[in-house]
C-alpha cells in the first residue's frame, strides 16, 4: 500500500507542478507582489491607528484563528476504479492512510503558522495579549489541527459520530470554547485541550483503519470534489482538462442584451455577452477582482499604492478575459456563422470595454470615497482609464489574433 501511495503522490505532484509553472508567470507574480505590498501597507497603517486594546480585538482574533483551523483536510488521492480493484485490500489501507495523514499536515500547519505570525501584532496591540500567550495558543491550535485530521478520516469510514452528534460539529464547538477561554483567561488550556483531543482521536482512529468499513463512494466523491476545487482555481489561469464551468440562466440580466441590435454584425457580440453572463467562471472572476479592488482602494491611504492597484486590477481583469475568447473559438459550431475574424475580435473588444468600464466606474467611486475630489483622485482615475484603453485597443486585439489561427 505504501508503494501505491508513493506512486500516486509522485504522479500528483508532477501534475501540480505542471500547472503551477503556468500560474506563476510574470503577470501573476507581479500582481501577487503588489497585492501583498498593498495589504501589508494597509495592515501597518491599521496597527498605527490602534493605541491600546479594543473591545472587538479578541473576538476578531478568535474568529480568524477559528477560520484558519478549518483550512486543509485529508488528501487521499483515491480514484474512481479503487472501489472495484482495491476492495480486497480494504483492511490493509491503514498503511495507506497513515501516509495520507503525514502528507496532509503540511498545508494546515503552514497556514496556522502564517496566520498566527501575521495576527500576532494585532493580537498584541488590539487584543492586549502577551507574546507568550500568542505562541502558546498557536502551538495548541497546531496540535488540535493534527487531531482534527482524524475526524476527516473517520468520516471516510462513516464513524465520525460523538453519540448521535456529528464529530465535526462537536470538534468545532470544542475549538471555539477553547479559543475563547485561552484568549481571555488561560492560554495554556489550548495546548491541554489539543493534546487530549489529539490522543483521543488517535485511539479511535486505530480501531477504524483495520475495520474494513471504508465508505468507498463517499471517500472517492470527497477526493474528487477536493481535486475539482484545485483544478477550478488552476483553470482561472490556464486550460485544465475535465473542468467545465457551470452555466446559469440569470434571466434577471436579460435587460443587458436589449441594447444589442439583432443584426448579423452583432452576432458574436450577443454570443459573447450572453456567454459571459451565464458562465460562472468569468462573471465570478470579474466580480471577485472588482470587489477586492474596490475594498483595497477604499482602505489604502497611500496615493502610489492606490495608483498601482487601480492600474493592475484593470489589467488583470482584461488579461483574464482572453481565455473566454479562446474557449468560444474552440467550439466548432460557431464556425458555421459567416462572420470574419476581424468582426469577432471587434465584438469581443466591445464586450471587454463594457466590462472594464463597469470595473473602472466602481473603482473610481472607491477612489473618490477615499481621497475625495482631489488631484490624487483625478490622477488615479485617469490612469485606470488609460490602462483600460491600452488593454482593449492595443494589447487585446493582438493577443486575440493568435486564437483565430
CORSUL-V75519 format. One record per residue. N is the residue number from 1. RES is the residue in one small letter. PSI is psi in radians with two decimals (* if undefined). Layout:
N_RES_PSI / N_RES_PSI
This chain:
1_x_-0.59 / 2_x_-0.65 / 3_x_-0.72 / 4_x_-0.79 / 5_x_-0.79 / 6_x_-0.67 / 7_x_-0.77 / 8_x_-0.66 / 9_x_-0.75 / 10_x_-0.78 / 11_x_-0.71 / 12_x_-0.78 / 13_x_-0.70 / 14_x_-0.69 / 15_x_-0.70 / 16_x_-0.72 / 17_x_-0.57 / 18_x_-0.76 / 19_x_-0.62 / 20_x_-0.59 / 21_x_-0.61 / 22_x_-0.58 / 23_x_-0.82 / 24_x_1.08 / 25_x_-3.09 / 26_x_-0.71 / 27_x_-0.78 / 28_x_-0.76 / 29_x_-0.73 / 30_x_-0.81 / 31_x_-0.70 / 32_x_-0.77 / 33_x_-0.78 / 34_x_-0.73 / 35_x_-0.80 / 36_x_-0.73 / 37_x_-0.73 / 38_x_-0.77 / 39_x_-0.69 / 40_x_-0.73 / 41_x_-0.74 / 42_x_-0.73 / 43_x_-0.71 / 44_x_-0.75 / 45_x_-0.66 / 46_x_-0.78 / 47_x_-0.58 / 48_x_-0.41 / 49_x_-0.15 / 50_x_1.97 / 51_x_-0.26 / 52_x_3.13 / 53_x_2.44 / 54_x_2.84 / 55_x_-0.74 / 56_x_0.03 / 57_x_-1.01 / 58_x_-0.70 / 59_x_-0.67 / 60_x_-0.74 / 61_x_-0.79 / 62_x_-0.78 / 63_x_-0.82 / 64_x_-0.67 / 65_x_-0.67 / 66_x_-0.76 / 67_x_-0.61 / 68_x_-0.59 / 69_x_-0.44 / 70_x_-0.23 / 71_x_2.33 / 72_x_2.52 / 73_x_-2.94 / 74_x_2.24 / 75_x_1.64 / 76_x_-0.43 / 77_x_0.45 / 78_x_2.64 / 79_x_2.81 / 80_x_-0.73 / 81_x_-0.19 / 82_x_-0.63 / 83_x_-0.34 / 84_x_-0.86 / 85_x_-0.35 / 86_x_0.16 / 87_x_-0.63 / 88_x_-0.30 / 89_x_0.27 / 90_x_-0.73 / 91_x_-0.23 / 92_x_0.04 / 93_x_-0.10 / 94_x_-0.60 / 95_x_-0.69 / 96_x_-0.83 / 97_x_-0.45 / 98_x_-0.76 / 99_x_-0.62 / 100_x_-0.80 / 101_x_-0.70 / 102_x_-0.65 / 103_x_-0.61 / 104_x_-0.14 / 105_x_-0.29 / 106_x_-0.96 / 107_x_-0.84 / 108_x_-0.74 / 109_x_-0.80 / 110_x_-0.73 / 111_x_-0.81 / 112_x_-0.68 / 113_x_-0.80 / 114_x_-0.79 / 115_x_-0.78 / 116_x_-0.66 / 117_x_-0.82 / 118_x_-0.54 / 119_x_-0.23 / 120_x_-0.73 / 121_x_-0.76 / 122_x_-0.74 / 123_x_-0.64 / 124_x_-0.75 / 125_x_-0.88 / 126_x_-0.50 / 127_x_-0.20 / 128_x_0.42 / 129_x_2.58 / 130_x_2.70 / 131_x_-0.70 / 132_x_-0.72 / 133_x_-0.68 / 134_x_-0.76 / 135_x_-0.75 / 136_x_-0.77 / 137_x_-0.69 / 138_x_-0.78 / 139_x_-0.74 / 140_x_-0.68 / 141_x_-0.68 / 142_x_-0.78 / 143_x_-0.73 / 144_x_-0.75 / 145_x_-0.64 / 146_x_-0.64 / 147_x_-0.62 / 148_x_-0.47 / 149_x_-0.48 / 150_x_-0.50 / 151_x_-0.73 / 152_x_-0.72 / 153_x_-0.70 / 154_x_-0.58 / 155_x_-0.59 / 156_x_-0.41 / 157_x_0.04 / 158_x_0.43 / 159_x_0.35 / 160_x_1.13 / 161_x_2.47 / 162_x_1.61 / 163_x_-2.08 / 164_x_0.11 / 165_x_2.57 / 166_x_2.31 / 167_x_-0.57 / 168_x_-0.75 / 169_x_-0.80 / 170_x_-0.74 / 171_x_-0.73 / 172_x_-0.63 / 173_x_-0.74 / 174_x_-0.73 / 175_x_-0.78 / 176_x_-0.81 / 177_x_-0.76 / 178_x_-0.70 / 179_x_-0.72 / 180_x_-0.85 / 181_x_-0.73 / 182_x_-0.63 / 183_x_-0.67 / 184_x_-0.56 / 185_x_-1.09 / 186_x_1.75 / 187_x_-0.52 / 188_x_-0.25 / 189_x_-0.58 / 190_x_-0.68 / 191_x_-0.74 / 192_x_-0.85 / 193_x_-0.73 / 194_x_-0.75 / 195_x_-0.83 / 196_x_-0.78 / 197_x_-0.73 / 198_x_-0.86 / 199_x_-0.58 / 200_x_-0.81 / 201_x_-0.58 / 202_x_-0.71 / 203_x_-0.69 / 204_x_-0.59 / 205_x_-0.61 / 206_x_-0.63 / 207_x_-0.44 / 208_x_-0.68 / 209_x_-0.38 / 210_x_0.21 / 211_x_-0.35 / 212_x_0.55 / 213_x_0.52 / 214_x_2.26 / 215_x_1.54 / 216_x_-0.80 / 217_x_-0.82 / 218_x_-0.76 / 219_x_-0.76 / 220_x_-0.71 / 221_x_-0.69 / 222_x_-0.77 / 223_x_-0.67 / 224_x_-0.70 / 225_x_-0.69 / 226_x_-0.80 / 227_x_-0.59 / 228_x_-0.68 / 229_x_-0.69 / 230_x_-0.81 / 231_x_-0.60 / 232_x_-0.62 / 233_x_-0.79 / 234_x_-0.59 / 235_x_-0.26 / 236_x_-0.38 / 237_x_-0.47 / 238_x_2.90 / 239_x_2.24 / 240_x_2.09 / 241_x_2.43 / 242_x_0.06 / 243_x_1.92 / 244_x_2.30 / 245_x_2.53 / 246_x_2.53 / 247_x_2.29 / 248_x_2.55 / 249_x_-0.87 / 250_x_1.02 / 251_x_-0.51 / 252_x_-0.19 / 253_x_0.17 / 254_x_-0.43 / 255_x_-0.36 / 256_x_-0.39 / 257_x_-0.14 / 258_x_-0.46 / 259_x_-0.19 / 260_x_1.94 / 261_x_2.40 / 262_x_1.18 / 263_x_2.81 / 264_x_-0.53 / 265_x_-0.32 / 266_x_0.26 / 267_x_-0.89 / 268_x_-0.49 / 269_x_-0.77 / 270_x_-0.73 / 271_x_-0.82 / 272_x_-0.79 / 273_x_-0.77 / 274_x_-0.75 / 275_x_-0.67 / 276_x_-0.77 / 277_x_-0.64 / 278_x_-0.37 / 279_x_2.02 / 280_x_-0.63 / 281_x_-0.89 / 282_x_-0.71 / 283_x_-0.56 / 284_x_-0.73 / 285_x_-0.78 / 286_x_-0.81 / 287_x_-0.75 / 288_x_-0.86 / 289_x_-0.65 / 290_x_-0.74 / 291_x_-0.77 / 292_x_-0.76 / 293_x_-0.79 / 294_x_-0.73 / 295_x_-0.77 / 296_x_-0.77 / 297_x_-0.53 / 298_x_-0.27 / 299_x_-0.52 / 300_x_2.29 / 301_x_-0.39 / 302_x_2.25 / 303_x_-0.78 / 304_x_-0.71 / 305_x_-0.68 / 306_x_-0.67 / 307_x_-0.77 / 308_x_-0.74 / 309_x_-0.78 / 310_x_-0.85 / 311_x_-0.73 / 312_x_-0.77 / 313_x_-0.62 / 314_x_-0.71 / 315_x_-0.72 / 316_x_-0.75 / 317_x_-0.79 / 318_x_-0.73 / 319_x_-0.69 / 320_x_-0.17 / 321_x_-0.33 / 322_x_-0.79 / 323_x_-0.44 / 324_x_-0.73 / 325_x_-0.76 / 326_x_-0.71 / 327_x_-0.73 / 328_x_-0.71 / 329_x_-0.45 / 330_x_-0.18 / 331_x_1.99 / 332_x_-0.49 / 333_x_-0.50 / 334_x_-0.32 / 335_x_-0.17 / 336_x_-0.40 / 337_x_2.28 / 338_x_1.08 / 339_x_2.32 / 340_x_2.85 / 341_x_-0.63 / 342_x_-0.69 / 343_x_-0.67 / 344_x_-0.79 / 345_x_-0.72 / 346_x_-0.73 / 347_x_-0.70 / 348_x_-0.63 / 349_x_-0.65 / 350_x_-0.77 / 351_x_-0.80 / 352_x_-0.71 / 353_x_-0.75 / 354_x_-0.76 / 355_x_-0.81 / 356_x_-0.50 / 357_x_-0.69 / 358_x_-0.80 / 359_x_-0.75 / 360_x_-0.72 / 361_x_-0.77 / 362_x_-0.76 / 363_x_-0.61 / 364_x_-0.69 / 365_x_-0.67 / 366_x_-0.69 / 367_x_-0.76 / 368_x_-0.61 / 369_x_-0.68 / 370_x_-0.80 / 371_x_-0.16 / 372_x_-2.94 / 373_x_1.62 / 374_x_3.04 / 375_x_-0.69 / 376_x_-0.77 / 377_x_-0.77 / 378_x_-0.76 / 379_x_-0.78 / 380_x_-0.78 / 381_x_-0.76 / 382_x_-0.68 / 383_x_-0.71 / 384_x_-0.72 / 385_x_-0.65 / 386_x_-0.73 / 387_x_-0.68 / 388_x_-0.84 / 389_x_-0.63 / 390_x_-0.79 / 391_x_-0.79 / 392_x_-0.49 / 393_x_-0.06 / 394_x_-0.92 / 395_x_-0.89 / 396_x_-0.87 / 397_x_-0.69 / 398_x_-0.65 / 399_x_-0.65 / 400_x_-0.46 / 401_x_-0.54 / 402_x_-0.64 / 403_x_-0.46 / 404_x_-0.55 / 405_x_*
